[in-house]
Amino acid sequence: MKRIFGLILAAAMAVPSFAGDKEQKDYSAYLPEAGDIALGLNLNPVTNFLGQMFNNSVNGSINNDQIGGSGLLWNQDVTTTEGFALPMVSIQGKYFLDDNIAVRANIGMVLNRQNRHEYVQDDAAVAADPLSQDKVEDAYHASVTGGSLSAGIEYRMGKNHRFQGVFSGNLLYSFYTAKTTWDYGNGITEINQTPSIDGVVNTMGYVAMGTNIPSARVTKASADVNHTIGLVGTVGIEYFVAPKIAIGAEVDLALLYSWRPSQTATYEGYNTLSGTVDEYINKVSPKSSDFVFGTQNIGGNLYLMFYFN
């Protein structure tokens, strides 16, 4: 990432030198001008795919050191959710106050849904017939929802050629919330107080909830709304492949503060004192916060921009 940042910065600072070439073709019709509106689409999924190729990734995971990086920073286990969420894919918009200065905004969304179903033995059927091969299903349902909004002002350098240096300062706000629920095929009973569960659906297994509930399994975990605010500076370049159409690359330098409320998880277990199946709410983590300063990928490391009069 540091090498990419250095190359983009060097290219952006070198843009004005092209303007001195008197023999260069007139590309003024290619460039944005006062009153233009711009709409850009983020190309991070493409750069992430290329980065996985270069990093020999075989499992589709996102590596923060790859080309394009990752615009999403969060822990996917919602029982221990922490950090802040920033969308990988977003839409950019700009309005040009004059030929070199524009106001800009960026909107992104995080919409992640996952449903996992696995077979596990049917304890009731096995109790009736030890040779039974009957199965029931365990499942979990996970969701993460969030978004981001940034707004700022941009300054451009370079005239009468296809390359332009782009610099901006922005305010950022993002949020997300997460929830996971577990459903089990085998119910808890007095005879079967720790029924079979699938280790993929529930990786934590059974945990003790006190003297009266020696074993319990998780049924729900949630993270209330998590917030992030910050200041983001960008430096980048745009190359105009055709009139009013450009491919851009930029690197963000961000100062971010994130805070989140306390988090809980709900468990169920057999209460040996009352003879009932009870729910127990367990505290997972207290209120906490993060402070981050450095290069992040917020809004677009590589993008395609269209300009309209």
N, C-alpha and C positions, 0 to 999 in steps of 0.2 A: 504493500500500500504506500509506503514512504517513497519508493522508486516512482510509482505512478504519479504521486503528488508532485514530486520534483520535476518530472517530464512535462506535466500539464502547466505548472507554474512557469517553467522556462519557455514553453511555447507561447503562453499568453503574454509574457513580457516581451517576447521577440516580435509579436505581431506588428507594432508600430513601424518597425524597420522596413516592412514591405511597402509602406506607403511612399517611400522615397524612390521607388523604381518607376521612373517616368515612362518606361517602355511597356509597362504592364497594361494589360487590357482593362478597359473600363468596366468594372463590376458593380457600379453604383446601383443599378437596377435590381441586383440580387439582394441588397441589404435592407434591413428594416429602416423605417423613417417615422417621423413624428405622426401620431395618430394611428399607427399600425396596432393590430391586436395579434397576439401570438398564442398558439396552442401547442403544447408539447406532450409527448407520450414517453414514458419511462421504458428503457430497454434492458433493465436489470435481469429479467429472466434469461435473455440471450447471453449476457456477459457471465451470469452464473453458470450456464451450461458450458461455455468455453472454459471458464475457470476450473470446473470439475474435470474437464478433459486434460488440462495442463497439470492438475494436481493428482491425476490418476484416481479420482474419486469413482468408486464402483457402487456405492450404496445410495447415491442421490442426495447425500447430506450437503449442507451448505458450509463452506469453509471461509472464515473471515479474511483469509489471506489471498483468496482467489481474485481473479479479475472481476470487478463489479462489487465484490464484498457482499455484505448482507445489510439490508435496511431494517431487519427485524432482530431485536435483542430482548429475549425473554426466556424464562425457564418453562418448558412445556409441561412439566409435572405440576399441575395446579395445586397439589397439596403442599408444595413448597415454592409457589410462584414468587418471583422476585425480579427486579430490574424494570426496564421500561420498554414499551412497544413502539416501533416505528415501522410503517408499511414499507415493503420492498417495492411495490408498484404504486405509482401515483400519477396524477395529471397536473401539468404546469400551465399557467396562464400569465400573460404579460400585456401591459398597455404602455406604449411609448409616448412619453411626454415630449421628447425631442428625439433627434436621430441617435443619440448616445445614452439617454437616460430613460429607464422604464420602471414602472412599479410592477411587482410580480407576486404571484400567489401559487401555492402548491397544496393540493388536497390528496390525501391517501387514505386507504381503508384496509383493515385487517378483518377478514371474515374466514374463520377456520372452523370446520366441523369434522368430527371424526366419530365413527361408530364401529366398534369392534365386537365381534361375536365369536365365541369359542365353545367347543363341546367339552363337557365334563361328565363323569359317570353319574348315572341316576342312583343316588344312595338308597332310595326307597326300593327300587327294583333289585338292587344288589342285596339288600337285606332280606328280601323275599326269596331271591334265587342268586346265590353267590356266583353263578356262571353267567348271569345276565350281562348283555352287552348294550343295554339301553343307555341312551345319552340324554342329557338336558343341556340347555344353553346358558352360559354366563355372558354378560355383555357390559361394556361401558360406553358412555356417550360423552364426548368432550367438545367444548366450544370455546373459542376466543373471539371476541368482538371488540373492535376499536377503530381508531382513525387518527389522523393528524392534519393540522392546518398550519401553514407558515405563510408569512407575508413580509415583503421588504422592498428594497429599492436596488436597482442594478445599474452599473455603469459599464459602457462598452468602449473598447479601443480598437482602432483600425478602420481605415476608409479605402474604398476603391479597390478592394481585393477580397477574395473569398474567405479569408481567415479573419476572425475577430476575437479579441480577448474579452472575457466576460467576468466581472467582479460584482459581488452583491453582499448585502447585509440583511438578515431576516430575523423576525421573531417567530418562535415555534411553540405550538401547544399540541400535545397528543394525549390519548387516553386509551385504556383497554380494560376489559373485564373478562374473567374466565370462570368456567363452571364445568365440573365433571360429575356424572352420576354412574353408579354401578347397579346392575340387576343380576340376581343369582337364580339359577334354576333349582337348586336345592335349598329348601327352607330350613331355618333353625327350629328345632323342637327339643323337648325335654330329653328324648332318647338320643337325638343326634344334635348335640350342642355345637359341634364344629364340623358342619357338613363340608363335603368336597367342594373346592373352588378351583378355578383355572388360574395357573400361575402367570399367564400372559395378561389376562383381564385384571387380575389383582396381584401385583408384584410384591405387595407388603405382607400378604398372608394375614394371619390372626395376631392381634395384639391384646395385651391385658388392659382392662379398663377399671381395675380395682378389685377388692376382695369379693364382691358380689357378682362381678362379671369377669371371670378369669380369661375369657376369649371373646373377641369382637372383630368384625370385619367392616371395612369402610363402605359407606353407601353414597356419600355425597361430599364433595369438596368444592369450595368456591373462593374466588378473589373478587372483592368489591372493586369499584372503579379506581384504577391506578392512573395517576396524572404525571405528566412531564411538561416542563416549560424550559425555554432556553433561548439563547442567541446563537445564530448560525451564520458564519461567513463562508462564501464560496469563491473559488477561483477556477476558471476553466477557459475553454476555447470552443468556438463554433466554426464549422466549415460548411459553406453554402454549396451544395451539390447542384442546385438549380435556383432560379430566381425565387426568393422567399421560402426556400426549403433548406434546412440546415441540420447537420448531425452535430451534436454537442457532447462534450465530456467535461465534468467538473468534479472537484473534490471539496468536501465540506470540513470546516473547522468549527466544532460545536462546543458550547458551554451549556451543559444541561443539568437540571435539577429534577429529580423524580421522587414522588412520595406515594405511599400506599397505606391503606388501613390494615388493621389486624385481620387475620384470616383464621377460619375454622374448618373443621371437617366433622362429619356426622358418621358415627359407627353404630352397629347393631350387634347385640349379643344376648345370651341367655342369662337371666338374673337368677342365680341359684337360691337366693333368699325369698324372692316373691314368686318364683316359678313362672315368670313371664319373659317374653323377648322385648328388651328395652332398647331405646335409642340413647346414645351418649354423644354429646357435642364436645369435641376436643379442640383446644387451642393449638393451632399450627405455628403461627408466628405473630409477634406483636407489630405495632406500627413501626415503620422504618422508612428510610429514604436513601437515595443515591445522589452523588455528585460526580459528573463526568466531564472531563475536558480533553478533547483530542479530535482526530479525524474520524468522522462517521460517514455513513452513506444515507443521507436524508434527502429524499426527493428526486434523486437521479444522479447516478454516476455516469451513465451514458443515455442519451435521449435523442429523439427525433422531433424537430420543431418546425411548425408551419406558421407563416406570417401572412396576415390578411390586411388589406387597405380598408 
